[in-house]
Amino acid sequence: METYTAAKPFVDDPGFAFRRAKSLKGLDLNSIDPPIVDIIDTLSHVAHCFTLQCCWGHFVHDGQPSPHGIAPLANYADTTTVEYRIAYMAMCIQNSPAGLRFYNDLKRIVQIDSKYIQFASADWFWNQHVNSYIIQTEPDRFKTFDTAKVAVAEALHLQSIRNRMYEAIGKICNHHKT
């Protein structure tokens, strides 16, 4: 995110329950990238969290020109430069013991590959929803941007890391759902 900042500490948020209910009422699973619909659906059953925004992460190049394509990276030349559009999930987490456990579980996902996964805050989200956090797959050198131009070898690595990140998020959401 262009407004990426280090993860901020929790603050009091007396409006959390109201904003969570409003978010869930407006949740349209048909607007979510298909590979992460189940994760977002499961997350909607985690009482101490709600989703703000998310993206599967897309690879755009001559062989896959759609900026919304979800197919695995394919049809490229080895010399291709790929435009990678960031995979991320932004969420608001309740300042509570259960919320802190959820936060800590998500934060551990970075251990999959700390050069490509970041857990942070984003000012734009925080200004609208305190206690909002993002987990994203992006090369560390581009962590403050929504897109990055990378070589095919790195794009293939990003694809693998993105898939592992979302698998881990799914498991954590299943563990925390109520």
Secondary structure as UniProt FT lines:
FT   TURN            2..3
FT   STRAND          4..5
FT   TURN            14..15
FT   HELIX           16..26
FT   HELIX           29..31
FT   HELIX           34..36
FT   HELIX           37..43
FT   TURN            44..45
FT   TURN            47..48
FT   STRAND          49..55
FT   STRAND          58..61
FT   TURN            62..63
FT   TURN            67..68
FT   TURN            78..79
FT   STRAND          81..85
FT   STRAND          87..93
FT   HELIX           97..107
FT   HELIX           108..112
FT   TURN            114..116
FT   STRAND          117..122
FT   HELIX           123..128
FT   TURN            130..131
FT   STRAND          132..137
FT   HELIX           140..142
FT   TURN            143..144
FT   STRAND          147..151
FT   HELIX           152..176
//
